[in-house]
Amino acid sequence: MVISNLQNSKWTAVKPVDRSKHFELKSLEHSGPKEDQTVCVMRCIVTHTTHRIRLEELKDNKKWRKGWY
């Protein structure tokens, strides 16, 4: 997964997050030099609320899938 291509990408939560499944990745926040210290700011497309998750979690196919399903 290329980090620079993630901006504005679409994602589906396998298990709903606050009853929402469809999100866009709005920004990446780096808290350290390692990739596992990167936080993704996800915005729900329905409610426009934001959620912060670790990049490691976004890469887990059991939690998130790229695209909207």
N, C-alpha and C positions, 0 to 999 in steps of 0.2 A: 504494500500500500504506500503510495507516494503522498507524503504529508502535504506538499505544496498544492496538490490537486483537490484537496478536501474542502476548500472554502466553498460554501453554498451548495455542497452536495446533499442529496436527499437520503434519508435513512428511515427504516422501520424498526421500531422496538418489538422484539419477539413477545415480551410481556409488557402490557401497557404501563406507561409511566404517568401517574395521575390521570388515568383513564384515557390517555392519548397514545397513539401509535406512530404517527407520521411527524417527522422532524427534519429540519435543515440544520446543517452545521454552519453556524454563523462566524465563529472565530476560534482560533487556537491560542491558548495562553501557556507560555513556557515558564515553568517554575524552577527549571534547572537545565543543565546541559544534556541530560539523557532524555531519550524519546519517551520513556515510561513516566516521566515527570510532566508530560504535556496534558493539559486539560482542554477538553472540547466544550464549547458553549453551543448547546443545541437549543433551537427555538421550535416550539410546537407550531405547526402550520394552522391549526384551528384556533387555539386560545392565545397564541403569541407569547406564552410564558417561556422562560428560559430555564434550562437545566444544565448543570455542569457535570460532566463525566470524564473519567480518565481515558486517554487514548487506548490504553490496554483493553478497557472494557468495550470500546467501540469496535475493536478488532475481533472480539469474541462472537462468532456466528450463532452461539446459543443465546446471545442477548440482543444483538443488533444485526440487521441485514441492510446492505447498500441498496438504495432504490425504495420505491413505495410499493407495498404489496397489500 
